[in-house]
Amino acid sequence: MPRQTTQHDFTGRVAVVTGGAQGIGLAAARRLAGSGARVAIWDLDEPEMARARDALGGDTLAVRCDQARWEDVEAAAKATEAAFGRVDILVNNAGIAGPAAPLAAYDLAAWRQVIDIDLHGVFHCCRAVVPGMVARNYGRIVNVSSVAGKEGNPNAAAYSAAKAGVLALTKSLGKELAAYDIAVNALTPSPAKTRILDQLTPEQVSYMLGKVPRGRFVEVDEAAAMIAFMASDENSFTTGATFDLSGGRTTY
């Protein structure tokens, strides 16, 4: 685990972390809460959310939310605003990998599910919180994409396409909100040892890890450290950009 050497002050800020019950999302929620933010975790795994809320302590809210459904996201945003008054920071982290299969054999329902969660879900969450950010002239949005969104991974067309869509959405929204003190940026990590790897074949994991010059998985706390900067007041100029976290694989 990397040593935390940079402390960003999130006192008074309210952050939403989707998929915040575990993995990179939980690490980001821990980092934000530990630096003074009130954190709302939006997730589907209620037992894991309860454990995360207890572990984080303080002003932490757990909201069950299927981000593929606009009605769920709208309700989660209202619940968060009712509890904390507003949303200053959105970390769009939730996602699934989908099955490993060549495109010609890819299950149609699985394709729709991956796109619904990984791309439509990010759109829904942004749509729910952006009006409030614009009204207050402040916001930080971090969209967790993937190196697959830059390069594409074989036998993962749905995931690659969805994550590429997240990058394009980030660029579009960053330009759209550039006149406000709202920064919209994307993170492209290489694989971390999280539960999403359970959805992949050993061959896929080996392929992805073999592409990383660092020769190892990214640590979730390394991702959280970069997310903390992206979500901070100090990130006041960069918007619509992609922050690489690939260990040297995709340095663009």
HULINJO-V956184 format. One record per backbone hydrogen bond with DSSP energy under -0.5 kcal/mol. NH is the residue of the N-H (numbers start at 1). CO is the residue of the C=O. E is the energy in kcal/mol with one decimal. If there is no record, write none. Layout:
nh co e
NH CO E
NH CO E
//
This chain:
nh co e
5 3 -0.8
7 5 -0.5
8 6 -0.6
10 8 -0.8
10 35 -2.7
12 36 -0.8
13 10 -2.4
15 38 -3.0
16 89 -2.8
17 40 -2.5
18 91 -2.5
19 42 -2.8
20 17 -0.9
20 42 -0.6
22 19 -0.8
25 22 -0.7
26 22 -1.4
27 23 -2.2
28 24 -2.6
29 25 -2.6
30 26 -2.7
31 27 -2.2
32 28 -2.6
33 29 -2.8
34 30 -2.4
35 31 -0.6
35 32 -0.8
36 33 -1.7
37 32 -2.3
38 13 -2.6
39 37 -0.5
39 59 -1.7
40 15 -3.1
41 39 -0.5
41 61 -3.4
42 17 -1.9
42 40 -0.6
43 41 -0.6
43 63 -1.9
46 44 -1.3
49 45 -2.4
50 46 -2.5
51 47 -2.0
52 48 -2.5
53 49 -3.0
54 50 -2.2
55 51 -2.3
56 52 -2.6
57 53 -2.5
60 58 -1.8
61 39 -2.8
63 41 -3.2
63 61 -0.5
65 43 -2.2
67 65 -0.9
69 66 -2.2
70 68 -0.6
73 69 -2.0
74 70 -2.9
75 71 -2.0
76 72 -2.5
77 73 -2.6
78 74 -2.0
79 75 -2.4
80 76 -2.3
81 77 -2.5
82 78 -2.2
83 79 -1.8
84 80 -3.2
85 81 -1.9
88 14 -2.2
89 14 -2.2
90 140 -2.7
91 16 -3.0
92 90 -0.7
92 142 -2.7
93 91 -1.3
101 99 -0.7
101 155 -1.4
105 102 -1.4
106 103 -1.4
111 107 -2.3
112 108 -2.1
113 109 -2.1
114 110 -2.5
115 111 -2.3
116 112 -2.8
117 113 -2.4
118 114 -2.9
119 115 -1.8
120 115 -2.5
121 116 -1.0
123 119 -2.1
124 120 -2.9
125 121 -2.3
126 122 -2.4
127 123 -2.8
128 124 -1.8
129 125 -1.4
130 126 -2.5
131 127 -0.6
133 129 -1.8
134 130 -2.8
135 131 -2.3
136 132 -1.7
137 133 -0.9
137 134 -0.6
138 133 -2.1
139 181 -1.8
140 88 -1.9
141 183 -3.3
142 90 -3.0
143 141 -0.5
143 185 -2.7
144 92 -2.8
144 142 -0.7
145 143 -0.9
145 187 -3.0
147 189 -1.5
149 146 -1.3
150 146 -0.5
150 147 -1.0
151 147 -2.5
152 148 -1.3
156 153 -1.2
160 156 -2.7
161 157 -2.7
162 158 -2.6
163 159 -2.5
164 160 -2.0
165 161 -2.1
166 162 -1.8
167 163 -1.5
168 164 -2.0
169 165 -2.7
170 166 -2.3
171 167 -2.1
172 168 -2.5
173 169 -3.0
174 170 -2.5
175 171 -1.8
176 172 -2.2
177 173 -2.0
178 175 -1.0
180 177 -2.0
182 177 -0.6
182 180 -1.9
183 139 -2.1
184 182 -0.5
185 141 -2.5
185 183 -0.5
186 241 -2.8
187 143 -2.3
188 243 -2.3
189 187 -0.5
190 245 -2.0
193 218 -0.5
194 192 -2.1
197 194 -1.7
198 195 -1.4
199 196 -1.3
200 197 -1.6
205 201 -2.2
206 202 -2.5
207 203 -2.4
208 204 -2.5
209 205 -2.7
210 206 -2.2
211 207 -0.7
211 208 -0.9
212 209 -1.5
213 211 -0.7
214 247 -1.4
215 212 -1.7
218 191 -2.1
222 219 -0.8
223 219 -1.7
224 220 -2.3
225 221 -1.8
226 222 -1.6
227 223 -2.5
228 224 -2.4
229 225 -1.5
230 226 -2.4
231 227 -2.1
232 229 -1.6
235 232 -1.0
236 234 -2.0
240 184 -3.9
243 186 -3.3
244 242 -0.7
245 188 -1.9
249 246 -0.9
252 250 -1.6
//
